[in-house]
């Protein structure tokens, strides 16, 4: 991908971080979930991480997690 081009990829991956409640101890589970997602979609690059083959070096990225719980507390 050259600078200025956007890559559209319709694939979607859902990964479960395995936490009933999200707090500071969840960071490791979320990191592992992102790694699994990158591998599933073929976006991982060994030297650059789980999104390394789809995000240009130096780009700014926001990852929006869905912290919706399926129960009322």
C-alpha positions in Angstrom: 0.0 0.0 0.0 1.4 3.4 -1.0 1.0 6.5 1.0 -2.5 8.1 0.6 -4.1 4.8 -0.5 -6.7 3.2 1.7 -7.1 -0.5 1.9 -10.6 -1.9 2.3 -10.9 -5.4 3.8 -14.4 -6.7 4.5 -13.3 -9.4 6.9 -14.4 -9.2 10.5 -13.0 -11.0 13.5 -14.4 -11.3 16.9 -12.2 -12.4 19.8 -13.1 -12.9 23.4 -10.7 -11.5 25.9 -12.1 -13.9 28.5 -13.0 -11.3 31.2 -16.3 -10.8 33.0 -15.1 -7.4 34.2 -12.5 -5.2 32.6 -9.9 -3.6 34.8 -6.1 -3.1 34.8 -5.5 -6.8 35.1 -7.3 -7.3 31.7 -4.5 -5.7 29.7 -2.7 -9.0 29.1 -5.9 -10.8 27.9 -6.8 -7.9 25.6 -3.3 -8.0 24.1 -3.5 -11.7 23.5 -7.0 -11.3 21.9 -5.6 -8.6 19.5 -2.8 -10.9 18.6 -5.3 -13.8 17.8 -7.4 -11.4 15.7 -4.4 -10.3 13.7 -3.4 -13.9 13.0 -7.0 -14.8 12.0 -7.3 -12.0 9.5 -3.7 -12.4 8.2 -2.9 -8.8 9.2 -0.1 -9.7 11.7 3.5 -8.9 10.9 6.1 -10.5 13.1 8.2 -7.4 13.5 5.3 -4.9 13.7 2.5 -6.6 15.7 -1.1 -7.8 15.1 -2.0 -5.0 12.7 1.4 -4.6 11.2 0.6 -5.5 7.6 -2.4 -3.1 7.3 -1.3 0.0 9.2 1.4 2.1 7.7 4.5 2.8 9.9 3.9 6.1 11.8 0.1 6.0 11.4 -2.1 6.9 14.3 -4.7 4.3 15.2 -7.7 4.1 17.6 -9.0 0.7 18.6 -12.5 0.9 20.0 -13.3 -2.1 22.2 -16.9 -3.1 22.8 -17.2 -3.3 26.5 -20.9 -4.1 26.5 -21.8 -6.5 29.1 -24.6 -9.0 28.5 -26.0 -8.6 32.0 -27.1 -5.8 34.2 -25.1 -5.2 37.4 
